[in-house]
Amino acid sequence: MSFVPDADVVLVGCGPVGAALANLLGADGLRVVVLEREPSVYHLPRAVSADGEVMRLFQTLGITDAILPNMNVSRNIRHLNAEGKLLVLLERGGVGPEGWNHAYRFHQPELEAGLRAPLAGLPTVEMRLRCEAFALDEAEDHVRVRYEDLSNGHLGALTARYVVGCDGARSVVRRFIGSALQDLRSHERWVVVDMILDVPPAGLEHACDASGRIIDAVQYCDPVRPTTFVPMPGKRCRWEFMLMPGDDPVAITQPAGIFALLAPWQVTPATARIERAVVYTFHSALATQWRRGRLILAGDSAHQTPPFLGQGMCSGLRDANNLAWKLREVIAGRAPEGLLDSYQSERGEHVRAFIELAVELGGIIQATDPEKARRRDADLLANPTLLRPIAPPLGPGLHGDAPPPAGTRAAQPRLADGRRLDDVVGYRFAVLARPALLAAAAQAGLDLRGAVGVAATGEAGDYLDRVGTESMVIRPDRHILGVAASVAELEALLGRLPGATAAP
Ligand SMILES: Cc1cc2nc3c(=O)[nH]c(=O)nc-3n(C[C@H](O)[C@H](O)[C@H](O)COP(=O)(O)OP(=O)(O)OC[C@H]3O[C@@H](n4cnc5c(N)ncnc54)[C@H](O)[C@@H]3O)c2cc1C
């Protein structure tokens, strides 16, 4: 009899990426054990912003109703020079093709609690808190994970088909894979402060909407002290201050140091409370190897992005979205293990584009040499820069060298009956096709190979018009596998579905 491991997948770490992956795998009935070192969600201030693509993933997880009351829609990021002149505008307003606004703000511990909540209702997911993984022993058909229960010092072990390291920047799983980190050359120290304010900060009129509510984030590109301001839901506001030579990193996080930094916004102890203050180094790095055999990386363990675009966590959640269905297909025996090779191939170049743009923006924001800052101001004031959110295609993986739209994001239109596309499809492959093409395919006895056939009515028909095609195959992570203009082309495209190439 063949060996049956304790779990299909062990996830090391339950930050946002581990929690999202546990949801996706558990919803498909995979046996998952999550090992998390901390007793509860990580308490220090980190992510504040998520994009529409990530909201669409939260829609798939069924948590948007629960988390939206604690979020607000965000608009632009204004990059101002020391004189308050606009250098760069990162514009993110309005509902986009994902069916969600381009950016939302939140408090990361609340979001993580929202991500963890559904896990309790998934019978095949087990969470072991205060358990720290410290060693991985690889065998041919499984991995043995050794961990310490930090609540009592007991050592434990369990076996799994696959182990995913969602264990953050200092990943133990990455160490066992033996992956190097490619240094993308930005490692500045900043003090990050979350404040609870009874009175809105002063001097932010330029960042308000028509009703006077502060809605834009501001990057103060002042060479004396580069600073970030982010308005958050409720009374919370985030400031990030670059540490400058001569700063004492301990003193600066004490109340006197923080209120001194906040003086320009007239924030005082009489009307404001310091929630948390901590010094972080904003790293930019990319792991060179995301998988070795049964060990896989996702999230900050695989890549670290400076927060200037608000994309570190978003990128990790994209990893989870890309990986979960591939693990599902491989573990169920419907796809060969080689499908997992497409994971880094697709995600690696995609996340690199975000890291490089964040580093480039960081170069603008973090210019502390007065002469360089003066030249930067002159250049950018002469050529005002308008940035829009980027949407790079996936690297060549499953779609190979097929031209776009293969490998790009599929939009989420509404169908004629008002339902949103993803709500009809779930976390599965979909064939979105003109009703006549879908009918012809059915008449020809075309096997959709488990994909959900959706007639492109309502906005979905307009969407196919815009793309200029009759049908498309959409992956569970909402990227386009390819487009097809006829039943024969659709049959050929479906032949590239992972399950279609699996050994029986
Ligand atoms: C100041 C700041 C602002 C940011 N702003 C944004 C933003 O606006 N938008 C955005 O998208 N991103 C932002 N980020 C990045 C974002 O916070 C991270 O990318 C995200 O938290 C990474 O998620 P993760 O799940 O991969 O790792 P983590 O959140 O680091 O979680 C890793 C988990 O693994 C656990 N763990 C580690 N080792 C072990 C072990 N051996 N055994 C068991 N458990 C273990 C840890 O306890 C932790 O819970 C920001 C980061 C910072 C520092």
Ligand as a Chemical Component Dictionary entry (heavy atoms), coordinates in Angstrom:
data_LIG
# 
_chem_comp.id                   LIG 
_chem_comp.type                 NON-POLYMER 
_chem_comp.pdbx_formal_charge   0 
_chem_comp.three_letter_code    LIG 
# 
loop_
_chem_comp_atom.comp_id 
_chem_comp_atom.atom_id 
_chem_comp_atom.alt_atom_id 
_chem_comp_atom.type_symbol 
_chem_comp_atom.charge 
_chem_comp_atom.model_Cartn_x 
_chem_comp_atom.model_Cartn_y 
_chem_comp_atom.model_Cartn_z 
_chem_comp_atom.pdbx_ordinal 
LIG C1  C1  C 0 5.647 49.421 6.289  1  
LIG C2  C2  C 0 5.112 48.442 5.305  2  
LIG C3  C3  C 0 4.068 48.816 4.501  3  
LIG C4  C4  C 0 3.560 47.911 3.568  4  
LIG N1  N1  N 0 2.521 48.316 2.795  5  
LIG C5  C5  C 0 1.995 47.442 1.902  6  
LIG C6  C6  C 0 0.845 47.800 1.169  7  
LIG O1  O1  O 0 0.303 48.880 1.321  8  
LIG N2  N2  N 0 0.344 46.893 0.289  9  
LIG C7  C7  C 0 0.892 45.663 0.125  10 
LIG O2  O2  O 0 0.403 44.893 -0.730 11 
LIG N3  N3  N 0 1.971 45.284 0.847  12 
LIG C8  C8  C 0 2.524 46.140 1.741  13 
LIG N4  N4  N 0 3.567 45.748 2.522  14 
LIG C9  C9  C 0 4.101 44.380 2.393  15 
LIG C10 C10 C 0 3.260 43.348 3.152  16 
LIG O3  O3  O 0 3.074 43.696 4.485  17 
LIG C11 C11 C 0 3.940 41.994 3.032  18 
LIG O4  O4  O 0 4.282 41.770 1.679  19 
LIG C12 C12 C 0 3.008 40.869 3.493  20 
LIG O5  O5  O 0 2.718 40.972 4.856  21 
LIG C13 C13 C 0 3.671 39.514 3.220  22 
LIG O6  O6  O 0 2.779 38.502 3.537  23 
LIG P1  P1  P 0 3.291 37.011 3.774  24 
LIG O7  O7  O 0 2.093 36.255 4.193  25 
LIG O8  O8  O 0 4.076 36.578 2.596  26 
LIG O9  O9  O 0 4.354 37.114 4.936  27 
LIG P2  P2  P 0 4.169 37.653 6.434  28 
LIG O10 O10 O 0 3.057 38.650 6.516  29 
LIG O11 O11 O 0 5.522 38.102 6.871  30 
LIG O12 O12 O 0 3.723 36.376 7.246  31 
LIG C14 C14 C 0 4.622 35.332 7.501  32 
LIG C15 C15 C 0 4.054 34.503 8.633  33 
LIG O13 O13 O 0 4.861 33.348 8.802  34 
LIG C16 C16 C 0 5.069 33.118 10.180 35 
LIG N5  N5  N 0 6.322 32.351 10.271 36 
LIG C17 C17 C 0 7.553 32.746 9.899  37 
LIG N6  N6  N 0 8.443 31.736 10.074 38 
LIG C18 C18 C 0 7.743 30.685 10.573 39 
LIG C19 C19 C 0 8.101 29.367 10.952 40 
LIG N7  N7  N 0 9.364 28.924 10.848 41 
LIG N8  N8  N 0 7.145 28.533 11.412 42 
LIG C20 C20 C 0 5.855 28.959 11.520 43 
LIG N9  N9  N 0 5.463 30.226 11.181 44 
LIG C21 C21 C 0 6.403 31.067 10.711 45 
LIG C22 C22 C 0 5.130 34.518 10.773 46 
LIG O14 O14 O 0 4.831 34.499 12.161 47 
LIG C23 C23 C 0 4.072 35.243 9.961  48 
LIG O15 O15 O 0 2.788 35.158 10.546 49 
LIG C24 C24 C 0 4.112 46.628 3.458  50 
LIG C25 C25 C 0 5.165 46.247 4.273  51 
LIG C26 C26 C 0 5.663 47.149 5.194  52 
LIG C27 C27 C 0 6.792 46.727 6.080  53 
# 
loop_
_chem_comp_bond.comp_id 
_chem_comp_bond.atom_id_1 
_chem_comp_bond.atom_id_2 
_chem_comp_bond.value_order 
_chem_comp_bond.pdbx_ordinal 
LIG C1  C2  SING 1  
LIG C2  C3  SING 2  
LIG C2  C26 DOUB 3  
LIG C3  C4  DOUB 4  
LIG C4  N1  SING 5  
LIG C4  C24 SING 6  
LIG N1  C5  DOUB 7  
LIG C5  C6  SING 8  
LIG C5  C8  SING 9  
LIG C6  O1  DOUB 10 
LIG C6  N2  SING 11 
LIG N2  C7  SING 12 
LIG C7  O2  DOUB 13 
LIG C7  N3  SING 14 
LIG N3  C8  DOUB 15 
LIG C8  N4  SING 16 
LIG N4  C9  SING 17 
LIG N4  C24 SING 18 
LIG C9  C10 SING 19 
LIG C10 O3  SING 20 
LIG C10 C11 SING 21 
LIG C11 O4  SING 22 
LIG C11 C12 SING 23 
LIG C12 O5  SING 24 
LIG C12 C13 SING 25 
LIG C13 O6  SING 26 
LIG O6  P1  SING 27 
LIG P1  O7  DOUB 28 
LIG P1  O8  SING 29 
LIG P1  O9  SING 30 
LIG O9  P2  SING 31 
LIG P2  O10 DOUB 32 
LIG P2  O11 SING 33 
LIG P2  O12 SING 34 
LIG O12 C14 SING 35 
LIG C14 C15 SING 36 
LIG C15 O13 SING 37 
LIG C15 C23 SING 38 
LIG O13 C16 SING 39 
LIG C16 N5  SING 40 
LIG C16 C22 SING 41 
LIG N5  C17 SING 42 
LIG N5  C21 SING 43 
LIG C17 N6  DOUB 44 
LIG N6  C18 SING 45 
LIG C18 C19 SING 46 
LIG C18 C21 DOUB 47 
LIG C19 N7  SING 48 
LIG C19 N8  DOUB 49 
LIG N8  C20 SING 50 
LIG C20 N9  DOUB 51 
LIG N9  C21 SING 52 
LIG C22 O14 SING 53 
LIG C22 C23 SING 54 
LIG C23 O15 SING 55 
LIG C24 C25 DOUB 56 
LIG C25 C26 SING 57 
LIG C26 C27 SING 58 
# 
